[in-house]
């Protein structure tokens, strides 16, 4: 089909729909998505904990571990191991201290309530733990060689300004309704969620798969939105990708058809 032919058909469809000869209706569809990682060799999954930072508004380590465990229990066939959430930040600092090369932190800022990991640059000093196969293998041996889920989570505050479009309803002198585009300059604030999920073989301590994601959300600067509420809003967008790493999933949606 040529571009001219396609355009002509589209014009006819629009004309018929406008004349009332055609109507549209929506049907529910499911799109299957195959798992990115073959987890069939594991019966158990251990969500250890995460290197977390960014915002003081929430404990991103604990919240992420709890949420992923809940999702894995209901959306996969793997048995989720129950254990206390590990503070990987403390674990890394303990290891570096024992080796005689402590991680440099601003003690005064930490004492004042500042996070040790505020951004991706701070995170780099702690990430060497993910390459320590001996550590993860030893942990796996304690819990019957499960699939280990760990990684990092940055939940940071953000702000942006710019032109925003929104529909504006108007009526003329005859009472006829029209919708116009209203553009205005606004200041907005919000959050950016940047998780990196690392899947490790508990039998060997070796990494099997890594996935980095990012989502962000913004609100009018006058709106007071709790950090935890925004965190769950962003995780709702990220969870489908996380779950399709381990098991086949179905994405539900709709499709418009002509009648």
HELIX and SHEET records of a PDB file:
HELIX    1   1 UNK A    3  UNK A   19  1                                  17    
HELIX    2   2 UNK A   60  UNK A   75  1                                  16    
HELIX    3   3 UNK A   88  UNK A   99  1                                  12    
HELIX    4   4 UNK A  107  UNK A  111  1                                   5    
HELIX    5   5 UNK A  120  UNK A  124  1                                   5    
HELIX    6   6 UNK A  127  UNK A  131  5                                   5    
HELIX    7   7 UNK A  133  UNK A  142  1                                  10    
HELIX    8   8 UNK A  227  UNK A  246  1                                  20    
SHEET    1   A 2 UNK A  24  UNK A  33  0                                        
SHEET    2   A 2 UNK A 249  UNK A 258 -1                                        
SHEET    1   B 4 UNK A  51  UNK A  54  0                                        
SHEET    2   B 4 UNK A 147  UNK A 171  1                                        
SHEET    3   B 4 UNK A  44  UNK A  47  1                                        
SHEET    4   B 4 UNK A  79  UNK A  80  1                                        
SHEET    1   C 4 UNK A  51  UNK A  54  0                                        
SHEET    2   C 4 UNK A 147  UNK A 171  1                                        
SHEET    3   C 4 UNK A 177  UNK A 201 -1                                        
SHEET    4   C 4 UNK A 207  UNK A 212 -1                                        
SHEET    1   D 4 UNK A  51  UNK A  54  0                                        
SHEET    2   D 4 UNK A 147  UNK A 171  1                                        
SHEET    3   D 4 UNK A 177  UNK A 201 -1                                        
SHEET    4   D 4 UNK A 215  UNK A 220 -1                                        
END                                                                             
